[in-house]
């Protein structure tokens, strides 16, 4: 019984702890991960096989300091169709650690899934043999960085891993009077469904902004952005009633050299389901306390039962082993040949016989 209680106690603790963790069946979800996660998070790295998929990588835009560029990747190959799911990393090293863009002083402004992550998960559409991803990033220091695209996917119950050739990018100082985005500009990456979205653009040394936008599979649309204040520009993205992606870029003009930004991604999606983590923790702790109290109450009841049982057993032993009270001695003395112990046990019988003889 106590063993079952201990097992229940351990299970309760594990269930409570599980409330503080997260699980991602079918993948870990987009995030910021080192390359080592391709072997450790998604299978035993010692069992990984080399993927036969082809990986191409290219850069778009001039790599000026604090100005965004776009890095895109296309992964293709029949082997990808085995599972359809694929994880794609943007990396700055191949050692397996400290290899995210942030580690090399690059900031991710947006990714093609509508986030700001170096690791993206995608699914190969039936009938296609390639999948693409892209990132808009900017350098925060004058540096030279080599970028890589790494992938992992399944097939025949075997994990596969691959990595591209390196693409070297040298960051350049900003030319004088370059029409450019503000150094602290951060593009909006998501928006709710069914609403027009006013997109703001912060610039420097810019007198005119033309915006090109497109929905995947459609032609490019061109609009003129409105100036809302000094260095501030706005354009309106049309509403979308279903999850979709708009890509846009700005053509910046001023007294100095003009510049075209890379494509930015704006994803229309349902608002994410928000979980109040504090409430979950409190509920888990309350459940733990309730089950712990229940277990302790059972233990207390069992302890009381055992105590009562032991007391009863000891009482029986006393009743069985203790002699009865001795009857009064005749004339205040033991009969000849009797001991006091014999008198305690059998004296009442002697007195009964004596009484009968007198009668």
DOMINU-335227 format. One record per residue (C-alpha): residue in three letters; x, y, z. Coordinates in pm, whole numbers. Example, Ala and Ser with C-alpha at 12.3 -4.5 7.8 and 13.67 -1.06 7.14 Angstrom:
BEGIN
- ALA	1230	-450	780
- SER	1367	-106	714
This chain:
BEGIN
- UNK	0	0	0
- UNK	273	243	96
- UNK	460	155	-224
- UNK	157	254	-432
- UNK	132	579	-243
- UNK	498	658	-311
- UNK	448	585	-683
- UNK	142	812	-690
- UNK	342	1083	-515
- UNK	624	1064	-775
- UNK	378	1067	-1066
- UNK	208	1374	-920
- UNK	539	1559	-898
- UNK	625	1468	-1259
- UNK	283	1584	-1380
- UNK	325	1911	-1194
- UNK	672	1967	-1337
- UNK	545	1895	-1687
- UNK	325	2202	-1661
- UNK	640	2416	-1660
- UNK	777	2266	-1982
- UNK	674	2274	-2339
- UNK	643	1992	-2591
- UNK	638	2027	-2970
- UNK	525	1704	-3137
- UNK	645	1686	-3500
- UNK	915	1948	-3449
- UNK	1041	2206	-3206
- UNK	885	2503	-3386
- UNK	1061	2811	-3522
- UNK	1321	2955	-3290
- UNK	1679	3068	-3237
- UNK	1900	2757	-3235
- UNK	2262	2661	-3295
- UNK	2344	2407	-3566
- UNK	2396	2139	-3299
- UNK	2019	2133	-3252
- UNK	1998	1964	-3592
- UNK	2161	1662	-3436
- UNK	2059	1687	-3073
- UNK	1705	1829	-3081
- UNK	1584	1623	-3376
- UNK	1757	1290	-3336
- UNK	2076	1128	-3219
- UNK	2356	1316	-3397
- UNK	2555	993	-3422
- UNK	2276	843	-3636
- UNK	2245	1135	-3881
- UNK	2300	1058	-4248
- UNK	2413	1309	-4509
- UNK	2122	1456	-4703
- UNK	2135	1442	-5080
- UNK	1926	1760	-5105
- UNK	2073	2055	-5295
- UNK	2104	2383	-5102
- UNK	2149	2718	-5276
- UNK	2202	3048	-5092
- UNK	2209	3405	-5218
- UNK	2216	3758	-5084
- UNK	2019	4063	-5202
- UNK	2101	4423	-5121
- UNK	2411	4626	-5039
- UNK	2556	4524	-4700
- UNK	2595	4871	-4548
- UNK	2629	4915	-4173
- UNK	2287	4915	-3997
- UNK	2112	4861	-4331
- UNK	1914	4543	-4408
- UNK	1994	4282	-4668
- UNK	1808	3966	-4758
- UNK	1948	3613	-4752
- UNK	1739	3348	-4921
- UNK	1775	2973	-4957
- UNK	1624	2718	-5191
- UNK	1642	2350	-5094
- UNK	1554	2088	-5353
- UNK	1584	1715	-5412
- UNK	1368	1405	-5436
- UNK	1485	1287	-5093
- UNK	1286	1567	-4930
- UNK	956	1408	-5035
- UNK	1009	1114	-4797
- UNK	865	1307	-4503
- UNK	767	1649	-4637
- UNK	884	1822	-4317
- UNK	1213	2010	-4310
- UNK	1403	2235	-4068
- UNK	1619	2515	-4208
- UNK	1894	2705	-4022
- UNK	2061	3036	-4107
- UNK	2409	3007	-3951
- UNK	2734	3198	-3929
- UNK	2962	2909	-3832
- UNK	2984	2531	-3863
- UNK	3124	2444	-3521
- UNK	2779	2364	-3382
- UNK	2762	2637	-3118
- UNK	2765	3021	-3103
- UNK	2675	3022	-3471
- UNK	2354	3226	-3496
- UNK	2352	3562	-3677
- UNK	2334	3738	-3339
- UNK	2660	3567	-3241
- UNK	2823	3736	-3542
- UNK	2666	4078	-3468
- UNK	2380	4056	-3715
- UNK	2017	4127	-3623
- UNK	1729	3933	-3780
- UNK	1454	4181	-3870
- UNK	1213	3929	-4023
- UNK	1192	3578	-4162
- UNK	966	3423	-4425
- UNK	747	3259	-4158
- UNK	659	3595	-4005
- UNK	901	3589	-3712
- UNK	1257	3689	-3627
- UNK	1417	3344	-3598
- UNK	1725	3187	-3756
- UNK	1562	2840	-3752
- UNK	1245	2782	-3957
- UNK	1030	2476	-4008
- UNK	845	2414	-4332
- UNK	660	2144	-4520
- UNK	719	2042	-4880
- UNK	395	2079	-5075
- UNK	281	1767	-5257
- UNK	398	1772	-5619
- UNK	690	2009	-5552
- UNK	1054	1914	-5512
- UNK	1183	2233	-5348
- UNK	1119	2463	-5056
- UNK	1248	2815	-4995
- UNK	1309	3039	-4694
- UNK	1441	3389	-4649
- UNK	1565	3623	-4379
- UNK	1601	4001	-4370
- UNK	1898	4087	-4153
- UNK	2121	4385	-4080
- UNK	2480	4416	-3953
- UNK	2543	4606	-3632
- UNK	2919	4639	-3678
- UNK	3175	4658	-3958
- UNK	3259	4293	-3998
- UNK	3299	4014	-4250
- UNK	3074	3713	-4198
- UNK	3035	3381	-4376
- UNK	2675	3257	-4385
- UNK	2559	2897	-4420
- UNK	2225	2724	-4465
- UNK	2185	2398	-4275
- UNK	1892	2155	-4305
- UNK	1757	1847	-4134
- UNK	1474	1618	-4242
- UNK	1356	1260	-4212
- UNK	1328	970	-4451
- UNK	1292	592	-4409
- UNK	1302	643	-4030
- UNK	1651	795	-4062
- UNK	1748	1154	-3973
- UNK	1927	1342	-4251
- UNK	2146	1649	-4214
- UNK	2304	1883	-4471
- UNK	2485	2216	-4496
- UNK	2554	2457	-4783
- UNK	2872	2614	-4904
- UNK	2961	2938	-4725
- UNK	2857	3280	-4856
- UNK	3090	3559	-4742
- UNK	2943	3905	-4678
- UNK	3159	4210	-4604
- UNK	2990	4500	-4428
- UNK	3059	4842	-4581
- UNK	3047	5188	-4423
- UNK	2748	5402	-4519
- UNK	2817	5635	-4817
- UNK	2763	6005	-4760
- UNK	2400	6116	-4792
- UNK	2283	5761	-4873
- UNK	1902	5746	-4882
- UNK	1846	5480	-4619
- UNK	1632	5332	-4348
- UNK	1678	5459	-3993
- UNK	1929	5248	-3800
- UNK	1663	5159	-3538
- UNK	1388	5074	-3791
- UNK	1217	4742	-3712
- UNK	960	4622	-3966
- UNK	621	4490	-3862
- UNK	608	4114	-3930
- UNK	251	4011	-3838
- UNK	-100	4158	-3846
- UNK	-456	4044	-3766
- UNK	-701	3914	-4025
- UNK	-967	4133	-4181
- UNK	-801	4469	-4117
- UNK	-612	4714	-4332
- UNK	-266	4772	-4194
- UNK	-80	5102	-4186
- UNK	289	5021	-4226
- UNK	537	5281	-4099
- UNK	886	5333	-4241
- UNK	1152	5539	-4062
- UNK	1422	5684	-4288
- UNK	1723	5916	-4305
- UNK	1825	6148	-4592
- UNK	1514	6046	-4787
- UNK	1282	6281	-4981
- UNK	1064	6027	-5163
- UNK	956	5667	-5094
- UNK	804	5429	-5346
- UNK	674	5095	-5216
- UNK	644	4772	-5411
- UNK	434	4492	-5264
- UNK	314	4152	-5377
- UNK	125	3848	-5265
- UNK	293	3516	-5341
- UNK	211	3409	-5694
- UNK	83	3753	-5804
- UNK	235	4051	-5984
- UNK	407	4344	-5813
- UNK	198	4646	-5713
- UNK	351	4994	-5675
- UNK	231	5278	-5451
- UNK	375	5607	-5326
- UNK	423	5626	-4949
- UNK	288	5930	-4764
- UNK	508	6141	-4541
- UNK	360	6159	-4191
- UNK	643	6359	-4031
- UNK	1012	6428	-4072
- UNK	1170	6098	-4176
- UNK	840	5910	-4126
- UNK	655	5745	-4415
- UNK	341	5530	-4433
- UNK	157	5306	-4673
- UNK	-155	5093	-4633
- UNK	-150	4717	-4683
- UNK	-493	4583	-4791
- UNK	-690	4361	-4554
- UNK	-677	3984	-4582
- UNK	-962	3761	-4467
- UNK	-754	3445	-4456
- UNK	-396	3365	-4349
- UNK	-163	3503	-4614
- UNK	172	3671	-4668
- UNK	252	4007	-4823
- UNK	607	4099	-4919
- UNK	708	4460	-4962
- UNK	1017	4667	-5026
- UNK	1088	5040	-5041
- UNK	1271	5240	-5306
- UNK	1434	5528	-5119
- UNK	1536	5848	-5295
- UNK	1711	6161	-5172
- UNK	1993	6403	-5251
- UNK	2250	6125	-5227
- UNK	2256	5773	-5373
- UNK	1918	5600	-5385
- UNK	1865	5255	-5239
- UNK	1616	4971	-5269
- UNK	1555	4777	-4950
- UNK	1525	4398	-4946
- UNK	1182	4238	-4931
- UNK	1012	4243	-4592
- UNK	747	3987	-4493
- UNK	411	4079	-4341
- UNK	199	3779	-4234
- UNK	-178	3798	-4176
- UNK	-280	3536	-3922
- UNK	-522	3448	-3647
- UNK	-417	3598	-3312
- UNK	-218	3337	-3122
- UNK	-385	3155	-2836
- UNK	-239	3312	-2525
- UNK	-187	3108	-2213
- UNK	-155	3279	-1879
- UNK	158	3102	-1758
- UNK	115	3235	-1406
- UNK	-234	3083	-1389
- UNK	-103	2751	-1521
- UNK	174	2746	-1261
- UNK	-72	2831	-980
- UNK	-314	2558	-1094
- UNK	-32	2305	-1115
- UNK	91	2399	-768
- UNK	-265	2381	-630
- UNK	-308	2034	-784
- UNK	21	1927	-633
- UNK	-81	2053	-285
- UNK	-423	1885	-315
- UNK	-278	1546	-412
- UNK	-4	1579	-150
- UNK	-265	1654	119
- UNK	-475	1359	1
- UNK	-176	1126	22
- UNK	-78	1253	367
- UNK	-435	1207	494
- UNK	-432	845	373
- UNK	-97	788	539
- UNK	-232	938	864
- UNK	-541	715	858
- UNK	-331	406	790
- UNK	-97	506	1071
- UNK	-391	542	1315
- UNK	-531	202	1214
- UNK	-194	38	1273
- UNK	-162	213	1611
- UNK	-508	96	1719
- UNK	-439	-256	1597
- UNK	-108	-266	1785
- UNK	-278	-137	2102
- UNK	-547	-406	2078
- UNK	-288	-677	2023
- UNK	-99	-560	2330
- UNK	-425	-559	2536
- UNK	-497	-916	2436
- UNK	-149	-1017	2543
- UNK	-203	-850	2880
- UNK	-537	-1025	2924
- UNK	-384	-1357	2826
- UNK	-67	-1332	3033
- UNK	-173	-1146	3353
- UNK	-309	-1364	3639
- UNK	-654	-1284	3789
- UNK	-685	-1098	4116
- UNK	-611	-1327	4414
- UNK	-912	-1417	4637
- UNK	-893	-1338	5013
- UNK	-680	-1581	5212
- UNK	-867	-1807	5460
- UNK	-781	-1696	5813
- UNK	-526	-1456	5653
- UNK	-288	-1740	5562
- UNK	-209	-1959	5263
- UNK	-333	-2315	5291
- UNK	-53	-2561	5368
- UNK	159	-2645	5059
- UNK	28	-2352	4850
- UNK	234	-2076	4690
- UNK	106	-1727	4634
- UNK	116	-1772	4253
- UNK	-94	-2090	4283
- UNK	-337	-1907	4510
- UNK	-378	-1623	4254
- UNK	-475	-1868	3981
- UNK	-664	-2140	4174
- UNK	-754	-1995	4513
- UNK	-1115	-1928	4410
- UNK	-1161	-2299	4332
- UNK	-1021	-2395	4680
- UNK	-1265	-2157	4847
- UNK	-1558	-2299	4650
- UNK	-1469	-2655	4754
- UNK	-1425	-2545	5117
- UNK	-1763	-2379	5112
- UNK	-1932	-2698	4984
- UNK	-1769	-2909	5255
- UNK	-1898	-2675	5525
- UNK	-2252	-2701	5388
